[in-house]
Amino acid sequence: MIKKLFEIAGDRKSDLRKGTVLKVIESFFAGAPLFIIYLTLNELFSASIDTGKVMFMVVGMAACFVLQGIFFYWASVVNNKAGLRIMSDLRIRLGEHIRKLSMGFFSDRETGDLNNIINQDVKNIEPVPTFFYPQLVSAIVLPIFIASFLFFLDWRMALATIAVIPAALIVLNVSQKIFKRMAKMRAKSASIANSRIIEYVQGIGVLRAFNQIGSGFKKFEAAMADYKKTNVDLVVKLAPSLVAYQAILELGTAIILLCGSYLFLGGQLSLTVFLLFLVLGLRVYVPIQHVFEYMGMMRIMDASMERVLEVLNKEPLPEPDYDPALDRFDIEFKDVRFRYEDTDVLKDVSFTVPQNTITALVGPSGAGKTTIAHLIARFWDVNSGEILIGGRNIKDMKTGRLLSYIAMVFQEVYLFNDSIANNIRFGGKDATDEEVIAAAKAAHCHEFIERLPDGYETVIGEGGATLSGGEKQRISIARAMLKDAPIVILDEATAYVDPENEILIQGAINSLVRSKTLIIIAHRLRTITTADQILVVDGGKVVEQGRHSELVDAGELYSRFWEKRQKARGWKIAKEGLNAG
């Protein structure tokens, strides 16, 4: 665990080392009075007492206490500062590192798991550098100092004093193996419970509609029950080890008394040394007893550190050193293959999107359309083949530069728990209020924003919970407009727009994509009839390519889609269906 702590410490390792040295010095001054006690007892039990010597030793003991206090304070300041800096740096490192990971990392994890790592696991680690690690240093160093002094007094009694420690350490080692296993189970259980809580809150509307709230939501109930069980098991399974550990150390006092009595009665041990061992024996065992308590908590923290380090050790997408700007923005896929886990998602996909043209991607669900869009933004790296923008492989661009060329409007819009102005300003962090309003007007959302209680300063709740789907979509379009990137990717941007506003939004999109290279994932085929080219994707391959009229005349997959969409426009609910209720 200490190795993991220094790994997490990063550039703050020197602060930890400084705190460790100060804690060792503090432990030395905590143990030094014991030697002075020995000298004082010798003086008191001597034939003639030298008052001057006794006073000198009293002053010396007081000096040790003062110095111990000074180094305790100094070590506490250093360790607390180091701990706070380490945790602050760790949060920043995590945020920066996660930003550089491929989207596959997020797809492999539940939301609650990642939230638990960033929030709860980091919080669990906080006491390690500030409290538990310094205490552990004292709990190890002080007994070593005391034991060394005891060997100086009488090696036989010293051996008797430490005789129980190896047995206690064996019990400690066994208990730590149990604790490590249980701590990992607890961390996993906490992660699942957190995921179910998030799922429960986010899906409360569906749960209420289908009367699955409370105990009716079995996944939630099972997760909470499992979390309770792992916590109870943690205590129950460790209780025997704790009792055995404490009993063994308590037995040490009896061994000291037994051996000391034998040696004292045999005239081989002075009363002064015998009394000192009875007193100091307890001082040896007390910090060692605390080790079990510290190690218990630190195992939970160790599991958290392991999870955090697992994230930090994930290899980010490689970044090039050379990063020149582009002067053109055509897109080309060359024999691109992409695999997710054991599934081939794209298979030898090749096509070209000329600069300042509109290319639509259509096809059945799961065909690979969204994957193509995400690969352009390098959310993942391809397994083979190349993706070129302006004739340059996107792997040869820094991620920040690549994303500066791309504006994306997703079908599932996410807005942050912030003001509407700041949500639009994600498209340009330095944008003025006038530029934000101009983008909102162009996206036809200025009017409804003005009607809100605080206008552009209205806080819209997490995920934009206080807005309708169409309103959120228009704000996301305004955000993309403000970015003014040369490449625009739209994932059915009119999906949540009501019929009255669809024409206005379509006009806003036309303004957004003017003189842009546009990729649009389309479900409503009538919105892409004027596209410069349409790529029909099926089974991870581009099976058709051409303009709308050409594909309709070809009589293949696109033609069948078009025919079904035309029939669907005339769909009505049957009268019998209405009367059935």
Number of C-alpha atoms within 10 A of each C-alpha: 16 12 8 13 21 17 14 22 21 13 12 16 16 13 18 25 15 15 28 19 14 23 28 22 20 26 24 20 23 22 23 19 19 19 17 18 15 16 15 20 17 16 16 15 11 10 8 8 13 11 11 9 13 17 12 13 18 16 12 15 20 13 14 20 18 14 17 22 15 14 21 21 15 16 24 18 14 20 26 21 17 23 23 15 17 25 20 13 17 19 15 12 15 17 13 12 16 17 13 17 19 17 16 13 14 13 10 9 12 17 17 20 22 20 16 24 23 18 13 17 23 21 14 18 23 18 18 23 25 23 15 20 22 21 18 20 17 23 21 16 20 24 22 16 18 23 21 13 18 25 14 10 17 14 14 14 23 20 14 20 29 20 17 20 17 11 15 21 15 12 19 21 14 12 22 20 12 16 25 18 15 22 25 19 18 24 24 18 22 23 24 23 25 24 22 22 18 17 16 19 11 12 12 15 13 12 16 11 9 10 12 15 17 12 10 12 14 12 16 21 15 14 20 18 13 17 21 16 13 20 17 12 14 20 13 11 14 17 13 12 20 19 10 15 23 18 13 18 23 16 13 21 19 14 17 23 18 13 15 24 16 13 15 15 11 9 10 11 17 14 17 15 19 21 15 18 24 16 13 19 24 17 17 25 22 15 18 24 17 15 20 23 12 18 20 21 16 27 21 21 25 24 25 23 24 18 22 22 17 11 18 19 10 14 11 14 17 14 14 11 9 8 13 10 10 14 9 15 21 21 23 21 21 15 16 21 21 24 14 13 9 6 8 13 19 25 18 15 19 16 15 15 20 18 18 18 18 22 26 30 23 26 23 14 12 13 19 24 27 17 17 23 19 16 18 24 21 19 17 18 22 18 12 14 15 20 26 18 24 16 14 17 14 21 18 16 21 17 20 10 14 19 16 15 18 20 24 24 22 18 17 14 18 16 23 16 15 16 19 24 22 22 24 27 22 18 23 18 12 9 17 12 13 9 15 25 20 16 26 28 16 22 26 21 22 20 11 12 21 13 10 13 10 12 16 23 15 16 20 20 15 12 15 22 14 12 13 11 18 20 20 24 27 28 26 26 31 31 26 28 27 25 23 18 19 20 25 22 24 23 21 17 27 24 17 18 20 13 10 8 15 16 13 16 24 16 14 21 22 12 14 24 23 13 14 20 23 27 25 25 25 22 21 14 16 12 14 21 14 14 17 17 22 26 23 21 25 19 16 21 20 22 15 18 18 17 18 23 11 14 21 17 10 14 13 12 18 25 17 14 18 18 13 11 16 13 10 10 8 7 9 7 7 8 8 8 8 8 7 6 5
